[in-house]
C-alpha cells in the first residue's frame, strides 16, 4: 500500500506566515500614521483659514458702508452711512442703531441692531482684537489657530478716509 502525500501546510509554516503578515501590517501602520496625521492637520488648517476668510468678508462688506465705528467692551459697533441704512431699511428716527460685532467662545457674531437679526459669521477663531488707533481710526485683527499655525488678518478702518 502506498501512501499519498497529503496536500497542505504544516502548522509551523502557518505560524511563520501569520507572524510575517502581522509584522508587515504593523510596519505599514507605522509608515501611514504620519500621513494620516498630516492630512488631519491640513484639513484643520483649511477649515481655520476658511472661517477666517468668512469673518473677514463679513466685516469688509459692512465696513464698506460705515460712517462711524466705535469700540466698547471688546465689541465693534458700526453705524452705516445714511444712504446704506435707508437702502437696507435700517434708517429709523433719524439714525441707524448699527451693526454690533462681538466675540465669544471662538465665535464672531454679527447682530444688526436696527433690523433685529443676529448670526455667527465665523467659528473657531482664536482672536478678535480691536485697537483704537485714534478717535477716527480702528484696527481689527482676526486670527484662527490650527495645528501650531496662527494665520491672521489685520483690517484698518479710517473714518476720515471713508473706509478701509
TANOR-V367401 format. One record per backbone hydrogen bond with DSSP energy under -1.0 kcal/mol. NH is the residue of the N-H (numbers start at 1). CO is the residue of the C=O. Records with the same first field share a line. If there is no record, write none. Layout:
NH=CO  CO
//
This chain:
14=10
15=11
16=12
17=13
18=14
19=15
20=16
21=17
22=18
23=19
24=20
25=21
26=22
27=23
28=24
29=25
30=26
31=27
32=28
33=29
36=32
37=33
38=34
39=35
40=36
41=37
42=38
43=39
44=40
45=41
46=42
47=43
48=44
49=45
50=46
51=47
52=48
53=49
54=50
55=51
56=52
57=53
58=54
59=55
60=56
61=57
62=58
63=59
64=60
65=62
66=63
67=79
68=79
70=77
72=75
75=72
76=101
77=70
78=99
79=68
81=65
85=81
86=82
87=83
88=84
90=85
92=95
95=92
99=78
100=111
101=76
102=109
104=107
107=104
108=122
109=102
110=119
111=100
112=117
113=98  111
116=112
119=110
121=108
122=108
125=106
126=143
127=143
129=141
131=139
133=137
134=137
137=134
138=157
139=131
140=155
141=129
142=153
143=127
144=151
146=149
149=146
153=142
155=140
157=138
158=163
159=136
163=158
//
